Amino acid sequence: LRLFVRVKMLSGCRTKDLCQLPTTALNPADNTLTFPPATTKTKDERTVHLPPDLTADLQAHAGRAYLWGKLFVDIAQYR
């Protein structure tokens, strides 16, 4: 959950925009996260640059289809 809040803080986006991100939005080659037009309020593509350590954490926790796919599995251990 800290990972989610950290990405939200750096991107400055709405929670809904962040929750809809597909795993393919993460580009580890250049440490960016791209919000596709279909997921943003303004319908414009937006790219956010991330620190390398955050990109690595996102890769490790990304689901098959959605970026936050494994988040709910991890939350159970903290409940």
Backbone atoms as SQL, in Angstrom:
CREATE TABLE atoms (id INTEGER PRIMARY KEY, chain TEXT, resi INTEGER, resn TEXT, atom TEXT, x REAL, y REAL, z REAL);
INSERT INTO atoms VALUES
  (1, 'A', 1, 'LEU', 'N', 0.821, -1.192, 0.000),
  (2, 'A', 1, 'LEU', 'CA', 0.000, 0.000, 0.000),
  (3, 'A', 1, 'LEU', 'C', 0.873, 1.267, 0.000),
  (4, 'A', 2, 'ARG', 'N', 2.038, 1.190, 0.638),
  (5, 'A', 2, 'ARG', 'CA', 2.961, 2.333, 0.601),
  (6, 'A', 2, 'ARG', 'C', 3.411, 2.624, -0.825),
  (7, 'A', 3, 'LEU', 'N', 3.603, 1.580, -1.586),
  (8, 'A', 3, 'LEU', 'CA', 4.019, 1.729, -2.978),
  (9, 'A', 3, 'LEU', 'C', 2.966, 2.508, -3.759),
  (10, 'A', 4, 'PHE', 'N', 1.709, 2.174, -3.555),
  (11, 'A', 4, 'PHE', 'CA', 0.606, 2.850, -4.228),
  (12, 'A', 4, 'PHE', 'C', 0.590, 4.339, -3.873),
  (13, 'A', 5, 'VAL', 'N', 0.718, 4.635, -2.593),
  (14, 'A', 5, 'VAL', 'CA', 0.679, 6.031, -2.140),
  (15, 'A', 5, 'VAL', 'C', 1.889, 6.801, -2.671),
  (16, 'A', 6, 'ARG', 'N', 3.032, 6.165, -2.715),
  (17, 'A', 6, 'ARG', 'CA', 4.230, 6.836, -3.223),
  (18, 'A', 6, 'ARG', 'C', 4.085, 7.186, -4.709),
  (19, 'A', 7, 'VAL', 'N', 3.554, 6.254, -5.490),
  (20, 'A', 7, 'VAL', 'CA', 3.339, 6.519, -6.922),
  (21, 'A', 7, 'VAL', 'C', 2.294, 7.609, -7.098),
  (22, 'A', 8, 'LYS', 'N', 1.245, 7.568, -6.293),
  (23, 'A', 8, 'LYS', 'CA', 0.209, 8.599, -6.377),
  (24, 'A', 8, 'LYS', 'C', 0.792, 9.975, -6.066),
  (25, 'A', 9, 'MET', 'N', 1.649, 10.045, -5.063),
  (26, 'A', 9, 'MET', 'CA', 2.265, 11.307, -4.681),
  (27, 'A', 9, 'MET', 'C', 3.160, 11.852, -5.802),
  (28, 'A', 10, 'LEU', 'N', 3.959, 10.986, -6.418),
  (29, 'A', 10, 'LEU', 'CA', 4.873, 11.432, -7.473),
  (30, 'A', 10, 'LEU', 'C', 4.146, 11.793, -8.769),
  (31, 'A', 11, 'SER', 'N', 3.065, 11.081, -9.058),
  (32, 'A', 11, 'SER', 'CA', 2.363, 11.322, -10.317),
  (33, 'A', 11, 'SER', 'C', 1.366, 12.466, -10.222),
  (34, 'A', 12, 'GLY', 'N', 0.835, 12.725, -9.033),
  (35, 'A', 12, 'GLY', 'CA', -0.144, 13.793, -8.867),
  (36, 'A', 12, 'GLY', 'C', -1.443, 13.525, -9.583),
  (37, 'A', 13, 'CYS', 'N', -1.780, 12.263, -9.738),
  (38, 'A', 13, 'CYS', 'CA', -2.986, 11.911, -10.482),
  (39, 'A', 13, 'CYS', 'C', -4.117, 11.507, -9.541),
  (40, 'A', 14, 'ARG', 'N', -5.287, 11.332, -10.112),
  (41, 'A', 14, 'ARG', 'CA', -6.441, 10.882, -9.342),
  (42, 'A', 14, 'ARG', 'C', -6.294, 9.398, -9.026),
  (43, 'A', 15, 'THR', 'N', -6.894, 8.959, -7.947),
  (44, 'A', 15, 'THR', 'CA', -6.842, 7.560, -7.541),
  (45, 'A', 15, 'THR', 'C', -7.420, 6.662, -8.631),
  (46, 'A', 16, 'LYS', 'N', -8.514, 7.079, -9.236),
  (47, 'A', 16, 'LYS', 'CA', -9.143, 6.284, -10.291),
  (48, 'A', 16, 'LYS', 'C', -8.200, 6.093, -11.476),
  (49, 'A', 17, 'ASP', 'N', -7.485, 7.150, -11.863),
  (50, 'A', 17, 'ASP', 'CA', -6.534, 7.048, -12.973),
  (51, 'A', 17, 'ASP', 'C', -5.436, 6.037, -12.659),
  (52, 'A', 18, 'LEU', 'N', -4.958, 6.070, -11.438),
  (53, 'A', 18, 'LEU', 'CA', -3.874, 5.183, -11.021),
  (54, 'A', 18, 'LEU', 'C', -4.341, 3.727, -10.930),
  (55, 'A', 19, 'CYS', 'N', -5.559, 3.526, -10.461),
  (56, 'A', 19, 'CYS', 'CA', -6.086, 2.164, -10.302),
  (57, 'A', 19, 'CYS', 'C', -6.325, 1.463, -11.641),
  (58, 'A', 20, 'GLN', 'N', -6.548, 2.208, -12.692),
  (59, 'A', 20, 'GLN', 'CA', -6.863, 1.631, -13.998),
  (60, 'A', 20, 'GLN', 'C', -5.640, 1.303, -14.846),
  (61, 'A', 21, 'LEU', 'N', -4.449, 1.572, -14.354),
  (62, 'A', 21, 'LEU', 'CA', -3.247, 1.390, -15.175),
  (63, 'A', 21, 'LEU', 'C', -2.974, -0.076, -15.502),
  (64, 'A', 22, 'PRO', 'N', -2.762, -0.372, -16.778),
  (65, 'A', 22, 'PRO', 'CA', -2.330, -1.717, -17.143),
  (66, 'A', 22, 'PRO', 'C', -0.842, -1.881, -16.843),
  (67, 'A', 23, 'THR', 'N', -0.408, -3.105, -16.704),
  (68, 'A', 23, 'THR', 'CA', 1.007, -3.377, -16.430),
  (69, 'A', 23, 'THR', 'C', 1.888, -2.841, -17.548),
  (70, 'A', 24, 'THR', 'N', 1.379, -2.811, -18.759),
  (71, 'A', 24, 'THR', 'CA', 2.157, -2.318, -19.900),
  (72, 'A', 24, 'THR', 'C', 2.451, -0.829, -19.816),
  (73, 'A', 25, 'ALA', 'N', 1.806, -0.110, -18.894),
  (74, 'A', 25, 'ALA', 'CA', 2.057, 1.324, -18.732),
  (75, 'A', 25, 'ALA', 'C', 3.423, 1.594, -18.109),
  (76, 'A', 26, 'LEU', 'N', 3.987, 0.585, -17.455),
  (77, 'A', 26, 'LEU', 'CA', 5.293, 0.733, -16.831),
  (78, 'A', 26, 'LEU', 'C', 6.386, 0.416, -17.844),
  (79, 'A', 27, 'ASN', 'N', 7.318, 1.339, -18.006),
  (80, 'A', 27, 'ASN', 'CA', 8.427, 1.140, -18.931),
  (81, 'A', 27, 'ASN', 'C', 9.731, 1.172, -18.131),
  (82, 'A', 28, 'PRO', 'N', 10.237, -0.004, -17.742),
  (83, 'A', 28, 'PRO', 'CA', 11.454, -0.038, -16.923),
  (84, 'A', 28, 'PRO', 'C', 12.709, 0.416, -17.659),
  (85, 'A', 29, 'ALA', 'N', 12.702, 0.410, -18.972),
  (86, 'A', 29, 'ALA', 'CA', 13.886, 0.817, -19.741),
  (87, 'A', 29, 'ALA', 'C', 14.241, 2.280, -19.496),
  (88, 'A', 30, 'ASP', 'N', 13.216, 3.131, -19.376),
  (89, 'A', 30, 'ASP', 'CA', 13.498, 4.551, -19.131),
  (90, 'A', 30, 'ASP', 'C', 12.844, 5.079, -17.853),
  (91, 'A', 31, 'ASN', 'N', 12.440, 4.174, -16.970),
  (92, 'A', 31, 'ASN', 'CA', 11.860, 4.527, -15.661),
  (93, 'A', 31, 'ASN', 'C', 10.685, 5.487, -15.782),
  (94, 'A', 32, 'THR', 'N', 9.732, 5.139, -16.639),
  (95, 'A', 32, 'THR', 'CA', 8.549, 5.975, -16.797),
  (96, 'A', 32, 'THR', 'C', 7.277, 5.156, -16.601),
  (97, 'A', 33, 'LEU', 'N', 6.241, 5.871, -16.270),
  (98, 'A', 33, 'LEU', 'CA', 4.900, 5.313, -16.149),
  (99, 'A', 33, 'LEU', 'C', 4.016, 6.154, -17.052),
  (100, 'A', 34, 'THR', 'N', 3.400, 5.522, -18.044),
  (101, 'A', 34, 'THR', 'CA', 2.593, 6.255, -19.016),
  (102, 'A', 34, 'THR', 'C', 1.112, 5.997, -18.771),
  (103, 'A', 35, 'PHE', 'N', 0.385, 7.061, -18.569),
  (104, 'A', 35, 'PHE', 'CA', -1.061, 6.969, -18.393),
  (105, 'A', 35, 'PHE', 'C', -1.698, 7.039, -19.775),
  (106, 'A', 36, 'PRO', 'N', -2.316, 5.952, -20.237),
  (107, 'A', 36, 'PRO', 'CA', -2.966, 5.973, -21.551),
  (108, 'A', 36, 'PRO', 'C', -4.156, 6.928, -21.558),
  (109, 'A', 37, 'PRO', 'N', -4.506, 7.466, -22.713),
  (110, 'A', 37, 'PRO', 'CA', -5.625, 8.418, -22.792),
  (111, 'A', 37, 'PRO', 'C', -6.938, 7.871, -22.217),
  (112, 'A', 38, 'ALA', 'N', -7.163, 6.594, -22.345),
  (113, 'A', 38, 'ALA', 'CA', -8.419, 6.010, -21.863),
  (114, 'A', 38, 'ALA', 'C', -8.534, 6.026, -20.339),
  (115, 'A', 39, 'THR', 'N', -7.420, 6.190, -19.635),
  (116, 'A', 39, 'THR', 'CA', -7.468, 6.139, -18.173),
  (117, 'A', 39, 'THR', 'C', -7.408, 7.503, -17.497),
  (118, 'A', 40, 'THR', 'N', -7.229, 8.567, -18.260),
  (119, 'A', 40, 'THR', 'CA', -7.119, 9.886, -17.640),
  (120, 'A', 40, 'THR', 'C', -8.392, 10.703, -17.829),
  (121, 'A', 41, 'LYS', 'N', -8.614, 11.616, -16.928),
  (122, 'A', 41, 'LYS', 'CA', -9.798, 12.465, -16.978),
  (123, 'A', 41, 'LYS', 'C', -9.807, 13.349, -18.216),
  (124, 'A', 42, 'THR', 'N', -8.636, 13.848, -18.592),
  (125, 'A', 42, 'THR', 'CA', -8.544, 14.759, -19.735),
  (126, 'A', 42, 'THR', 'C', -8.432, 14.042, -21.076),
  (127, 'A', 43, 'LYS', 'N', -8.305, 12.718, -21.030),
  (128, 'A', 43, 'LYS', 'CA', -8.162, 11.881, -22.238),
  (129, 'A', 43, 'LYS', 'C', -6.883, 12.190, -23.014),
  (130, 'A', 44, 'ASP', 'N', -5.868, 12.669, -22.306),
  (131, 'A', 44, 'ASP', 'CA', -4.552, 12.921, -22.888),
  (132, 'A', 44, 'ASP', 'C', -3.550, 11.950, -22.293),
  (133, 'A', 45, 'GLU', 'N', -2.644, 11.439, -23.116),
  (134, 'A', 45, 'GLU', 'CA', -1.593, 10.577, -22.603),
  (135, 'A', 45, 'GLU', 'C', -0.637, 11.406, -21.761),
  (136, 'A', 46, 'ARG', 'N', -0.194, 10.841, -20.649),
  (137, 'A', 46, 'ARG', 'CA', 0.701, 11.556, -19.750),
  (138, 'A', 46, 'ARG', 'C', 1.776, 10.594, -19.269),
  (139, 'A', 47, 'THR', 'N', 3.022, 11.048, -19.261),
  (140, 'A', 47, 'THR', 'CA', 4.147, 10.225, -18.825),
  (141, 'A', 47, 'THR', 'C', 4.759, 10.823, -17.563),
  (142, 'A', 48, 'VAL', 'N', 5.025, 9.954, -16.594),
  (143, 'A', 48, 'VAL', 'CA', 5.615, 10.365, -15.322),
  (144, 'A', 48, 'VAL', 'C', 6.951, 9.652, -15.178),
  (145, 'A', 49, 'HIS', 'N', 7.991, 10.400, -14.867),
  (146, 'A', 49, 'HIS', 'CA', 9.310, 9.811, -14.636),
  (147, 'A', 49, 'HIS', 'C', 9.400, 9.363, -13.181),
  (148, 'A', 50, 'LEU', 'N', 9.923, 8.154, -12.978),
  (149, 'A', 50, 'LEU', 'CA', 10.020, 7.557, -11.647),
  (150, 'A', 50, 'LEU', 'C', 11.470, 7.298, -11.282),
  (151, 'A', 51, 'PRO', 'N', 11.779, 7.309, -9.979),
  (152, 'A', 51, 'PRO', 'CA', 13.121, 6.909, -9.559),
  (153, 'A', 51, 'PRO', 'C', 13.335, 5.425, -9.871),
  (154, 'A', 52, 'PRO', 'N', 14.547, 5.013, -10.174),
  (155, 'A', 52, 'PRO', 'CA', 14.822, 3.613, -10.528),
  (156, 'A', 52, 'PRO', 'C', 14.386, 2.606, -9.462),
  (157, 'A', 53, 'ASP', 'N', 14.527, 2.948, -8.184),
  (158, 'A', 53, 'ASP', 'CA', 14.121, 2.010, -7.132),
  (159, 'A', 53, 'ASP', 'C', 12.608, 1.811, -7.117),
  (160, 'A', 54, 'LEU', 'N', 11.856, 2.865, -7.406),
  (161, 'A', 54, 'LEU', 'CA', 10.404, 2.760, -7.455),
  (162, 'A', 54, 'LEU', 'C', 9.967, 1.930, -8.658),
  (163, 'A', 55, 'THR', 'N', 10.636, 2.103, -9.780),
  (164, 'A', 55, 'THR', 'CA', 10.331, 1.307, -10.970),
  (165, 'A', 55, 'THR', 'C', 10.565, -0.173, -10.689),
  (166, 'A', 56, 'ALA', 'N', 11.663, -0.489, -10.018),
  (167, 'A', 56, 'ALA', 'CA', 11.963, -1.886, -9.680),
  (168, 'A', 56, 'ALA', 'C', 10.910, -2.460, -8.740),
  (169, 'A', 57, 'ASP', 'N', 10.460, -1.679, -7.765),
  (170, 'A', 57, 'ASP', 'CA', 9.411, -2.144, -6.848),
  (171, 'A', 57, 'ASP', 'C', 8.104, -2.378, -7.591),
  (172, 'A', 58, 'LEU', 'N', 7.772, -1.483, -8.509),
  (173, 'A', 58, 'LEU', 'CA', 6.545, -1.653, -9.284),
  (174, 'A', 58, 'LEU', 'C', 6.614, -2.909, -10.143),
  (175, 'A', 59, 'GLN', 'N', 7.755, -3.157, -10.745),
  (176, 'A', 59, 'GLN', 'CA', 7.926, -4.366, -11.555),
  (177, 'A', 59, 'GLN', 'C', 7.732, -5.617, -10.710),
  (178, 'A', 60, 'ALA', 'N', 8.278, -5.605, -9.517),
  (179, 'A', 60, 'ALA', 'CA', 8.193, -6.767, -8.642),
  (180, 'A', 60, 'ALA', 'C', 6.764, -7.032, -8.170),
  (181, 'A', 61, 'HIS', 'N', 5.951, -5.991, -8.068),
  (182, 'A', 61, 'HIS', 'CA', 4.593, -6.142, -7.550),
  (183, 'A', 61, 'HIS', 'C', 3.508, -6.047, -8.623),
  (184, 'A', 62, 'ALA', 'N', 3.889, -5.905, -9.873),
  (185, 'A', 62, 'ALA', 'CA', 2.903, -5.756, -10.950),
  (186, 'A', 62, 'ALA', 'C', 2.183, -7.077, -11.226),
  (187, 'A', 63, 'GLY', 'N', 0.905, -6.959, -11.531),
  (188, 'A', 63, 'GLY', 'CA', 0.119, -8.130, -11.905),
  (189, 'A', 63, 'GLY', 'C', 0.278, -8.428, -13.379),
  (190, 'A', 64, 'ARG', 'N', -0.395, -9.460, -13.835),
  (191, 'A', 64, 'ARG', 'CA', -0.295, -9.835, -15.252),
  (192, 'A', 64, 'ARG', 'C', -0.990, -8.830, -16.155),
  (193, 'A', 65, 'ALA', 'N', -2.155, -8.364, -15.743),
  (194, 'A', 65, 'ALA', 'CA', -2.917, -7.436, -16.581),
  (195, 'A', 65, 'ALA', 'C', -2.852, -6.003, -16.068),
  (196, 'A', 66, 'TYR', 'N', -2.990, -5.851, -14.764),
  (197, 'A', 66, 'TYR', 'CA', -3.016, -4.517, -14.182),
  (198, 'A', 66, 'TYR', 'C', -1.821, -4.297, -13.266),
  (199, 'A', 67, 'LEU', 'N', -1.379, -3.062, -13.209),
  (200, 'A', 67, 'LEU', 'CA', -0.201, -2.707, -12.429),
  (201, 'A', 67, 'LEU', 'C', -0.365, -3.060, -10.956),
  (202, 'A', 68, 'TRP', 'N', -1.572, -2.979, -10.449),
  (203, 'A', 68, 'TRP', 'CA', -1.810, -3.241, -9.031),
  (204, 'A', 68, 'TRP', 'C', -2.414, -4.616, -8.802),
  (205, 'A', 69, 'GLY', 'N', -2.241, -5.543, -9.716),
  (206, 'A', 69, 'GLY', 'CA', -2.841, -6.877, -9.622),
  (207, 'A', 69, 'GLY', 'C', -2.440, -7.674, -8.395),
  (208, 'A', 70, 'LYS', 'N', -1.215, -7.513, -7.935),
  (209, 'A', 70, 'LYS', 'CA', -0.745, -8.258, -6.763),
  (210, 'A', 70, 'LYS', 'C', -0.959, -7.500, -5.458),
  (211, 'A', 71, 'LEU', 'N', -1.384, -6.262, -5.537),
  (212, 'A', 71, 'LEU', 'CA', -1.552, -5.447, -4.337),
  (213, 'A', 71, 'LEU', 'C', -2.533, -6.080, -3.361),
  (214, 'A', 72, 'PHE', 'N', -3.621, -6.606, -3.866),
  (215, 'A', 72, 'PHE', 'CA', -4.650, -7.146, -2.987),
  (216, 'A', 72, 'PHE', 'C', -4.224, -8.444, -2.319),
  (217, 'A', 73, 'VAL', 'N', -3.334, -9.169, -2.939),
  (218, 'A', 73, 'VAL', 'CA', -2.784, -10.374, -2.321),
  (219, 'A', 73, 'VAL', 'C', -1.936, -9.988, -1.119),
  (220, 'A', 74, 'ASP', 'N', -1.131, -8.951, -1.261),
  (221, 'A', 74, 'ASP', 'CA', -0.263, -8.497, -0.182),
  (222, 'A', 74, 'ASP', 'C', -1.031, -7.845, 0.964),
  (223, 'A', 75, 'ILE', 'N', -2.151, -7.206, 0.680),
  (224, 'A', 75, 'ILE', 'CA', -2.903, -6.521, 1.724),
  (225, 'A', 75, 'ILE', 'C', -3.423, -7.509, 2.773),
  (226, 'A', 76, 'ALA', 'N', -3.767, -8.702, 2.368),
  (227, 'A', 76, 'ALA', 'CA', -4.324, -9.689, 3.307),
  (228, 'A', 76, 'ALA', 'C', -3.386, -9.953, 4.476),
  (229, 'A', 77, 'GLN', 'N', -2.118, -9.923, 4.284),
  (230, 'A', 77, 'GLN', 'CA', -1.196, -10.205, 5.372),
  (231, 'A', 77, 'GLN', 'C', -1.144, -9.076, 6.397),
  (232, 'A', 78, 'TYR', 'N', -1.589, -7.884, 6.041),
  (233, 'A', 78, 'TYR', 'CA', -1.558, -6.757, 6.963),
  (234, 'A', 78, 'TYR', 'C', -2.898, -6.506, 7.644),
  (235, 'A', 79, 'ARG', 'N', -3.921, -7.209, 7.258),
  (236, 'A', 79, 'ARG', 'CA', -5.249, -7.003, 7.847),
  (237, 'A', 79, 'ARG', 'C', -5.359, -7.676, 9.175);
